[in-house]
Amino acid sequence: ARLAGIEADVGKGIAAGEIVSMMADGYVDPADTSNFTAACVVGIALKAAVAGDRVDVVTHGPVVCLQEATPATIIFASDTAGEPAVAVGTKDVVVGFAESATVLFVRPEFIDLS
């Protein structure tokens, strides 16, 4: 499978496999839909990183980052920073879908940013 991605500067500590958002300051931080002012989900960080590092982010394609997911389930960004959810958080942001129990096919889509 082919992956699409970006290399981004980190603003806050990120764990490998976390959902990240591009912030208004130009840095990526763990996505948190309960605090989503001037931010947009861009994908999944491939490695852990601290503020000031650069990190590879998958913006489209399969990433092993789920646990016990049901295939074909839509995966959302949640109100818990960086964590996936099967239910909508404060803002309705689809990150992708579960390809298997452990693989998320990343395909961010913004449903409700209001």
C-alpha positions, 0 to 999 in steps of 0.5 A: 500500500502507498502512504501519503504524508508530511513531515511536520514540526512538533509543538507538544509531545506526541506518542507514536500512533497518535492522531495529530492536528495542524495548529494555527502556530504551524506545529502539530499537536495531539488532536483534541476535539474538545479544544479545536480552535484553529486546528485541523486533523492531518493524520497519524504520527509515525513515531514519538516526538517532543516539542521542537522535533520533526515527525512524519505524519501519515495523511492517507493510507494504512497505519497500525495504531488501533487495538481491537477495532472492528473492521469497517468501523469509522474512527473519529478524533476524540476529546482525549488528545491523540486518541481514536474513538468510535463515537463523535467527540465535541467536533465531528472529525473522521480520521479514517476507518478500521481496516482490521483490528489494528490497522487504521486507514487514514483519510481525514474528513471534517464533518462539523467544525462549527 
